[in-house]
Amino acid sequence: MSDRIFVGGGAEEYGVPQHLLLKYGNRHGLVAGATGTGKTVTLQILAEGFSAAGVPVILSDVKGDLSGLAMAGSESHKLHGAFMKRAGTIGLDLAYQAFPVVFWDLFGEQGHPIRTTVAEMGPLLISRLLELSEAQEGVVNIAFRVADEEGMPLLDLKDLQALLVWVGENADQLTLRYGNVSPNSIGTIQRRLLVLENQGGAEFFGEPALDLTDLMQVGADGRGRINILAADKLMSSPRLYATFLLWVLSELFEELPEVGDPDKPKLVFFFDEAHLLFDDAPKALVDKVEQVARLIRSKGVGVYFITQNPADVPEDILGQLGNRVQHALRAFTARDQKNLRRAADTYRDNPRFDTEDAIKQVGVGEAVTSFLEAKGAPGIVECTLIRPPSSQLGPITADQRKAVIAGSPVMGRYEQAVDRESAFEMLRKKAEIAAKAAEEAEMAEERQKEEDRAFQKARRYDGGRASAGRSRSSSDQGFGAALGKTVMKELTGTTGRRIVRGILGSLFKAR
């Protein structure tokens, strides 16, 4: 097995052949260029190269074109002649072949469903997903802390929504312990959750949660599986798209063990439309991405950012991207020209040509490239003719996609959602218990009132009998009878009724 991936070049006019060394494949990379300059084909041939070397790949298919990796290229394709001519120019023996592909889709329509739990996503990424302010992010952190302390799992959106209602109802108590819990903040978060739910985000949160080992499989033939995320529909919710990919990257960073410098990566992750990750991102999030990019290579994971302009990637992260393929950039404005100069300055100069001019002049399917060489040093920049792909260029049909999904090694593992007891059910149960206790207290109060009314009725009846007894002869009344008459008279008065009612009422309530 080769220790490198052939990217292109080869003819005299394109300099020396360009290879990506597998031992430096985890040193990250960048594929940049304006729309229509060939970034998708470059991404496709890099995915083929890593897969052929036994390295699993994760990539997102924004336009649907990358699904062609699942099918072999064909001599009947309209570009077959051009492909063979280019292959001859750069000294490539082109053989068409399909690659082992697993299709995924957050919405479960064009691939296996992908889910994670709210708890696994964490408060930082949830806040990023909902575009929350610092104060609102603080409320989310309080909600997550309460869930941990009360043993209430946060699995799906309805768990988080129910917990936020509970937090709002107990805001006074929580404010004293954790800090201010504003009803306005809770209302804003609930509205953002509703928008996310309407965009289909509710399908992403739940169980069974994605097992990352399913993204790191190698086929029986020794080739790494290429995991393709259908992102054409997902791109209508760019914040969800970027947050999901960042979550996958963060989970890989948290779960994978340290491996040092392996002979080849354990996994390669392509982050297409990378500018969506950094647009309006808070500093805490950018710092998190920088930390992951800096440290995850020691776990054998290579991260490749795909974007239109290198300026889309923060400099601290850009400086860690050792393997670079720069397609043509357009410089129509002063800002474009400035970004072009910045991009050219990041390469190791080649005395044969001016890098800035080369980046402007390379055609479709050509690029300015630089890959890490021995001891991890950046290679001299070269103008490179990118090799043609071995798999099909362009999307496959719906029936072909269904056939690939049906034969997938994870078929049936994620298709059926599971809704086990979590925060929503626990809070609903507490509410039902509280409602039942309130109902029983109300019924007890009604019984007490009935007993009071019965007592009053009986007392009035006994008072009537006492009045009838006064018709007896006065000669039969002794001192005791006279005293009893006096007491009874007092008790039947207003003050007496209050005394009796107070004493007996207390007895009944105690009972």
C-alpha positions, 0 to 999 in steps of 0.5 A: 500500500502506498504511503501517499495520495496522488493529487495531480501535476506531473507534466513539466508545465505543472511542476513536480507531481504533488502528493499528500503524505499519509503520515502528515494527513492528520496535520489538517488542510485547506481547500479554497477557491471561488465557486466553480473552480473545482473544489468539489472534485478536489474534495472527491479525489482526496476522499478517494485517496484516504479511503483507498489507504484504509482511512474512514472519511466524514464529509458533507454533500452540500450540492448532492454531487459527492454521492457519485463516490458510491458509483464507479466512473463510466466511459459513457460520461461526457467528460471521459475523453477529457479525463483520459487526456488529463490522466495521460498529461500527468502520468496517471493510470486512471481506473474507474471504481466505486467506493464504500459509502454510508449515507447519513441525513439529519432529517432521515430522508436521504440517508440514515438518521443522525441524532444526538441528545441535548445533554451531549450537545451541551450548553455552549453549542446549544447557545450557538445554535440558538444565537443566544446572548450572554445572559440567555446563555447563562440561563441555559447553563443554569438549566443544564446544572439543574438537570444534572443535580435533579437527575433529569436527562435532557434528551430531546427538545421537549425536555429542554422546553419543559425544564425551562418552564420549570426554571421560570416557575422557580426563578426566585429560588434559583436566582438566589443560588445560581444568579439572575433568571429573567422571564424575558430570557426564558421567553426568548430561548423558548421562541428560538427553540420553536423556530428550531423545531419548525426548521426540523431541528427536533428530529436531530435531538433524541435517541438512539444517539449516533455512535461515533464508532459507526463513522470510523468503519473499514470495509472487508476489502480494507478500504475506509468507509466514506460517510456522506452527510446529505446537506442540501436541505440542511443548508437552509438552516446554516447554523444547524449545519455548522453546529452539527459538524462542530459537535461531531468534531468535539465528540471525536476530540473528547472520546478518541484516545491519544495515538501520537503520530500514526503512519496514517490518520484514523479518520479524516473530517472534511468541513465544507462551507467552513465560513458558516462555522466562523460567521458571527461566532463568539470568541469562546466558540472560536477558541474552542475550534482552535483548541480542537484543531490544535489537539485533535491531530494527536488523536489521529484525526485530520480536519480539512476546511473547504471554503471560498477564501482562506480569509474565512478561517481565523488566522490562528486556525489557518496557521495549523493547516499544513496541506493546502489546495488553492483554486482560483480566487477572483479579485474584483474589489480592494478587499478581494485583492487584499485577501488574495495577497494574504493568501499568497503570503501563506505559501512557501515561494517558488522562484519559477512564478509569482504565487499571487499571479498564479492564484488568479490565473489557474483554470478550472481543475487546476490549483496552487498546492503545497503539502507537508514534506519530510519532517513536516516542513511546508512544500514549495508552492506548485501549480498543479493539474488536479487528477480526475476522479475514479468514481462517478462525477456528479450525483447518483439516482434516487434508486441507486441511493436507496440501494446503497442505504439498504446494503449499509452496515448500519441499516436498521440501527438508527431508523426507529426513534426511541423516547425513554423517560427523561426530563419532560416525563419526570416534570410531567409526573411531578406536575400530576402529583402536585395537581392530585394533592391540590385536588385532594386538599380542595376535596377535604376543604369541601368536606369540612364545609359540609360538616360545619353546615351539618353541625350548624343545622343540628345546633339550631334543632337542639336550641328549639327543643330547649325552648319547648322545655321552658313550658314546664312548671317553674316549681320543677326548676331547681338551682341547677335547672335555673343555671342551665337555663341561663347558660343555654340562653347565653350560648344561643346568643351571638357571642355564644354561637361564636364560642361554640363554633370556634371550639367545635370548628377547631376540633373538626379541623384537627380531626 
